[in-house]
Amino acid sequence: MFFPSTLLLSTFVWDSISAQGVNFSFENITLSDADVENDPSIAFGDLSSPSAIPTSNGCKVFPGDKQWPSYEKWRNFNHSLGGALIKGLPPAIVCYTGTYNTAECAAVVSQYFNGSLITDNPVRIENEWLDGDSCPAQAYDNVPGGNTTNPTCDVAAYPAYVINVTTVKQIQLAVNFARNSGIRLIIKNTGHNLRGQSAGAGSLSVWTHHLKDFDFLPSFSISNFSSRAARVAVGLQSSDLAAAALEANVTLVIPGGVTVGGVGGWFMGGGHGFHTSKLGLGADQVLSLNLVTADGHFIVADPNINTDLFWALRGGGGSTWGIVTSVIVKAYDISNTAVVSHPITVSNGNLTGITSTTNGSFWAAIRTYLQFVPKICDAGGVGFNFLYNYGDALLEFTVLLLMPGMTVPQADAFAQPLYQAFQEEGINITDPNVVSKRSMFSAEPSLVNSAPIAYPSRGAGAMNLRLASRLFPRKNLEDPTLLNATFNAIYTAVVEGGYTLHSANHCPTLAVAGYPDDAVLPAYRETAMHAQLWDDGYAIGPVKLQAQRYKRLASYFKLWKDVSPGAGSYMGEADPAELDWQSAFYGTNYPRLLSIKNKWDPWGLFWAKTAVGSEGWEVSTPFPRKVPTQNREPK
């Protein structure tokens, strides 16, 4: 079942406002004590004296267990929700025996890699191997004859039920029902999570995708902040926020993919984007949050109230503190971004339409670019790049520079030293074609139609790859010895390993972050390169082969770790099997975060792999687990 992504951008303007006092209309519909007094299944929890939750042999209650709520209880629960409960069925179910529909299957296959098919479906996620690739479309096999490696669609691998929430009351009901019934609870906004936070077999899923609203606040004051701001509902995506910012004539810090949720798990994990070096991370923008906590209550967290939770939510990871419904974020003066609209693309071989050079010059260009990255940061810009290995010693390196606040002449002058260095290394690239853009999501053919998947103006689609990531410190690109070691680690992983490098180059320093303090990984403040190592073919083949491929990937990723001790990883785009995840994702903040988690969720209701406090539970199977899926892993 599909629901249209209806956008309700009210764009109200308020003269002067504080964090408390005005909510969106959907936040004014809440659960009361009177609503729950005759039904213990939806009663509020007590944080001061938490009662034990039901379990099934020490596990969360799963469909088929005797403790699983009866049909009558589910019917009554759906009635209390106003009929918002739906079955968790994957879209590709129409491509399988018993439910096959020729026209519908063709439509699903044709759009399977479209990011909107992920966001607009209640159960799909971006990296489908995390739910066991339990019901993929034929498009994944890429062979005549359709789906041959996975001949059945296992609907049990998905949430048992999904709530298409449109009010805070429905979220409160979901939280209370799941806690009191001992059922696993998960949260999905857009499904853009690479660690599987929105996946969970047999769970109850809260789908916040349709909570869409926006208010511009031209005068907003809270604690030590007084300036313009915006109140943003959690269902708005990056493209929605770009449009709202244009209408309000301001700049907002938003994600880089059009379909990524603008104020959900993105900012909770830190949140990088176009303005990271100039205005900070997504977490640095948040001034106040409305959310439902594990006891079922609807609260505010800001610099004055529930301050511990306010700190933890901004950079301490998602899916573990509560269900956010809206946030207030900083708004800035309108600012154009100068873009090198034709990416720097070179190859060490013959690729149609791409500048060719020798192998020596090719790698010299990459080293030159790495040395140039700190200058990009100091100018408030960001860089996005890919380094592909096509096999047979054929490589491609692609770079795109975004320079917020620069005019076209300024950006042109800024990029000249890099181009001149390339020329000196024997790479014949013409001068940069620089354009000025008010919105990074407006139509620009060179960005929209031909750029790689993770570049601006492209919605991330069904990637289904395995990755590991590292935050290389700025010193690794400035110190000659560290630069050589970093360069060699990247070279070995790409050339010998055959993997793809994708990196975002930015510097979200504490000086840029500003007020108020947050829980972002401290090592992130020292970084200049968020680098990812991709195994694009990971999801193809049985689980045993996937485990072998991951072991190989991890061996090359260790080279990156060895040259960046203590650096950590950006949790929004990271390995769900990171062994030292507490340190890699949270650093020295982890003990404080864990204490806050235990205070606000003593039941362990909100759980996701590698989230704060997740040590208390694990996804269990009757046989040894080979990969970190969120279902009954196939053999």
Secondary structure in CASP SS format (residue, H / E / C, confidence):
PFRMAT SS
TARGET T0000
AUTHOR 0000-0000-0000
METHOD secondary structure of the structure
MODEL  1
M C 1.00
F C 1.00
F C 1.00
P C 1.00
S C 1.00
T C 1.00
L C 1.00
L C 1.00
L C 1.00
S C 1.00
T C 1.00
F E 1.00
V E 1.00
W C 1.00
D C 1.00
S C 1.00
I E 1.00
S C 1.00
A C 1.00
Q C 1.00
G C 1.00
V C 1.00
N C 1.00
F C 1.00
S H 1.00
F H 1.00
E H 1.00
N C 1.00
I C 1.00
T C 1.00
L C 1.00
S C 1.00
D H 1.00
A H 1.00
D H 1.00
V H 1.00
E C 1.00
N C 1.00
D C 1.00
P H 1.00
S H 1.00
I H 1.00
A C 1.00
F C 1.00
G C 1.00
D C 1.00
L C 1.00
S C 1.00
S C 1.00
P C 1.00
S C 1.00
A C 1.00
I C 1.00
P C 1.00
T C 1.00
S E 1.00
N C 1.00
G C 1.00
C E 1.00
K C 1.00
V E 1.00
F C 1.00
P C 1.00
G C 1.00
D C 1.00
K C 1.00
Q C 1.00
W C 1.00
P C 1.00
S C 1.00
Y H 1.00
E H 1.00
K H 1.00
W H 1.00
R H 1.00
N H 1.00
F H 1.00
N H 1.00
H H 1.00
S H 1.00
L C 1.00
G C 1.00
G C 1.00
A C 1.00
L E 1.00
I E 1.00
K E 1.00
G C 1.00
L C 1.00
P C 1.00
P H 1.00
A H 1.00
I H 1.00
V H 1.00
C H 1.00
Y C 1.00
T C 1.00
G C 1.00
T C 1.00
Y C 1.00
N C 1.00
T H 1.00
A H 1.00
E H 1.00
C H 1.00
A H 1.00
A H 1.00
V H 1.00
V H 1.00
S H 1.00
Q C 1.00
Y C 1.00
F C 1.00
N C 1.00
G H 1.00
S H 1.00
L H 1.00
I H 1.00
T H 1.00
D C 1.00
N C 1.00
P C 1.00
V C 1.00
R C 1.00
I C 1.00
E C 1.00
N C 1.00
E H 1.00
W H 1.00
L H 1.00
D H 1.00
G C 1.00
D C 1.00
S C 1.00
C C 1.00
P C 1.00
A C 1.00
Q H 1.00
A H 1.00
Y H 1.00
D C 1.00
N C 1.00
V C 1.00
P C 1.00
G C 1.00
G C 1.00
N C 1.00
T C 1.00
T C 1.00
N C 1.00
P C 1.00
T C 1.00
C C 1.00
D C 1.00
V H 1.00
A H 1.00
A H 1.00
Y C 1.00
P C 1.00
A C 1.00
Y E 1.00
V E 1.00
I E 1.00
N E 1.00
V C 1.00
T C 1.00
T C 1.00
V H 1.00
K H 1.00
Q H 1.00
I H 1.00
Q H 1.00
L H 1.00
A H 1.00
V H 1.00
N H 1.00
F H 1.00
A H 1.00
R H 1.00
N H 1.00
S H 1.00
G C 1.00
I E 1.00
R C 1.00
L E 1.00
I E 1.00
I E 1.00
K E 1.00
N C 1.00
T C 1.00
G C 1.00
H C 1.00
N C 1.00
L C 1.00
R C 1.00
G C 1.00
Q C 1.00
S C 1.00
A C 1.00
G C 1.00
A C 1.00
G C 1.00
S C 1.00
L E 1.00
S E 1.00
V E 1.00
W E 1.00
T C 1.00
H C 1.00
H C 1.00
L C 1.00
K C 1.00
D C 1.00
F E 1.00
D E 1.00
F E 1.00
L E 1.00
P E 1.00
S E 1.00
F E 1.00
S E 1.00
I E 1.00
S C 1.00
N C 1.00
F E 1.00
S E 1.00
S E 1.00
R E 1.00
A E 1.00
A E 1.00
R E 1.00
V E 1.00
A E 1.00
V C 1.00
G C 1.00
L C 1.00
Q E 1.00
S H 1.00
S H 1.00
D H 1.00
L H 1.00
A H 1.00
A H 1.00
A H 1.00
A H 1.00
L H 1.00
E H 1.00
A H 1.00
N C 1.00
V C 1.00
T E 1.00
L C 1.00
V C 1.00
I C 1.00
P C 1.00
G C 1.00
G C 1.00
V C 1.00
T C 1.00
V C 1.00
G E 1.00
G C 1.00
V C 1.00
G C 1.00
G H 1.00
W H 1.00
F H 1.00
M H 1.00
G C 1.00
G C 1.00
G C 1.00
H C 1.00
G C 1.00
F C 1.00
H C 1.00
T H 1.00
S H 1.00
K H 1.00
L H 1.00
G C 1.00
L C 1.00
G H 1.00
A H 1.00
D H 1.00
Q H 1.00
V E 1.00
L E 1.00
S E 1.00
L E 1.00
N E 1.00
L E 1.00
V E 1.00
T C 1.00
A C 1.00
D C 1.00
G C 1.00
H C 1.00
F E 1.00
I E 1.00
V E 1.00
A E 1.00
D C 1.00
P C 1.00
N C 1.00
I C 1.00
N C 1.00
T H 1.00
D H 1.00
L H 1.00
F H 1.00
W H 1.00
A H 1.00
L H 1.00
R C 1.00
G C 1.00
G C 1.00
G C 1.00
G C 1.00
S C 1.00
T C 1.00
W C 1.00
G C 1.00
I E 1.00
V E 1.00
T E 1.00
S E 1.00
V E 1.00
I E 1.00
V E 1.00
K E 1.00
A C 1.00
Y E 1.00
D C 1.00
I C 1.00
S C 1.00
N C 1.00
T E 1.00
A E 1.00
V E 1.00
V E 1.00
S C 1.00
H C 1.00
P C 1.00
I E 1.00
T E 1.00
V E 1.00
S E 1.00
N C 1.00
G C 1.00
N C 1.00
L C 1.00
T C 1.00
G C 1.00
I C 1.00
T E 1.00
S E 1.00
T C 1.00
T C 1.00
N H 1.00
G H 1.00
S H 1.00
F H 1.00
W H 1.00
A H 1.00
A H 1.00
I H 1.00
R H 1.00
T H 1.00
Y H 1.00
L H 1.00
Q H 1.00
F H 1.00
V H 1.00
P H 1.00
K H 1.00
I H 1.00
C H 1.00
D H 1.00
A C 1.00
G C 1.00
G C 1.00
V E 1.00
G E 1.00
F E 1.00
N E 1.00
F E 1.00
L E 1.00
Y E 1.00
N E 1.00
Y E 1.00
G E 1.00
D C 1.00
A C 1.00
L E 1.00
L E 1.00
E E 1.00
F E 1.00
T E 1.00
V E 1.00
L E 1.00
L E 1.00
L E 1.00
M E 1.00
P E 1.00
G C 1.00
M C 1.00
T C 1.00
V H 1.00
P H 1.00
Q H 1.00
A H 1.00
D H 1.00
A H 1.00
F H 1.00
A H 1.00
Q H 1.00
P H 1.00
L H 1.00
Y H 1.00
Q H 1.00
A H 1.00
F H 1.00
Q H 1.00
E H 1.00
E C 1.00
G C 1.00
I C 1.00
N C 1.00
I C 1.00
T C 1.00
D C 1.00
P C 1.00
N C 1.00
V E 1.00
V E 1.00
S E 1.00
K E 1.00
R C 1.00
S C 1.00
M C 1.00
F C 1.00
S C 1.00
A C 1.00
E C 1.00
P H 1.00
S H 1.00
L H 1.00
V H 1.00
N C 1.00
S C 1.00
A C 1.00
P C 1.00
I C 1.00
A C 1.00
Y C 1.00
P C 1.00
S C 1.00
R C 1.00
G C 1.00
A C 1.00
G C 1.00
A C 1.00
M C 1.00
N C 1.00
L C 1.00
R E 1.00
L E 1.00
A E 1.00
S E 1.00
R E 1.00
L E 1.00
F E 1.00
P E 1.00
R C 1.00
K H 1.00
N H 1.00
L H 1.00
E H 1.00
D C 1.00
P H 1.00
T H 1.00
L H 1.00
L H 1.00
N H 1.00
A H 1.00
T H 1.00
F H 1.00
N H 1.00
A H 1.00
I H 1.00
Y H 1.00
T H 1.00
A H 1.00
V H 1.00
V H 1.00
E H 1.00
G C 1.00
G C 1.00
Y C 1.00
T E 1.00
L E 1.00
H E 1.00
S E 1.00
A E 1.00
N E 1.00
H C 1.00
C C 1.00
P C 1.00
T C 1.00
L H 1.00
A H 1.00
V H 1.00
A H 1.00
G C 1.00
Y C 1.00
P C 1.00
D C 1.00
D C 1.00
A C 1.00
V C 1.00
L C 1.00
P H 1.00
A H 1.00
Y H 1.00
R H 1.00
E H 1.00
T E 1.00
A E 1.00
M E 1.00
H E 1.00
A E 1.00
Q E 1.00
L E 1.00
W E 1.00
D E 1.00
D C 1.00
G C 1.00
Y C 1.00
A C 1.00
I C 1.00
G C 1.00
P C 1.00
V H 1.00
K H 1.00
L H 1.00
Q H 1.00
A H 1.00
Q H 1.00
R H 1.00
Y H 1.00
K H 1.00
R H 1.00
L H 1.00
A H 1.00
S H 1.00
Y H 1.00
F H 1.00
K H 1.00
L H 1.00
W H 1.00
K H 1.00
D H 1.00
V C 1.00
S C 1.00
P C 1.00
G C 1.00
A C 1.00
G C 1.00
S C 1.00
Y C 1.00
M H 1.00
G H 1.00
E H 1.00
A C 1.00
D C 1.00
P C 1.00
A C 1.00
E C 1.00
L C 1.00
D C 1.00
W H 1.00
Q H 1.00
S H 1.00
A H 1.00
F H 1.00
Y H 1.00
G H 1.00
T H 1.00
N H 1.00
Y H 1.00
P H 1.00
R H 1.00
L H 1.00
L H 1.00
S H 1.00
I H 1.00
K H 1.00
N H 1.00
K H 1.00
W H 1.00
D C 1.00
P C 1.00
W C 1.00
G C 1.00
L C 1.00
F E 1.00
W C 1.00
A C 1.00
K C 1.00
T C 1.00
A C 1.00
V C 1.00
G C 1.00
S H 1.00
E H 1.00
G H 1.00
W C 1.00
E C 1.00
V C 1.00
S C 1.00
T C 1.00
P C 1.00
F C 1.00
P C 1.00
R C 1.00
K C 1.00
V C 1.00
P C 1.00
T C 1.00
Q C 1.00
N C 1.00
R C 1.00
E C 1.00
P C 1.00
K C 1.00
END
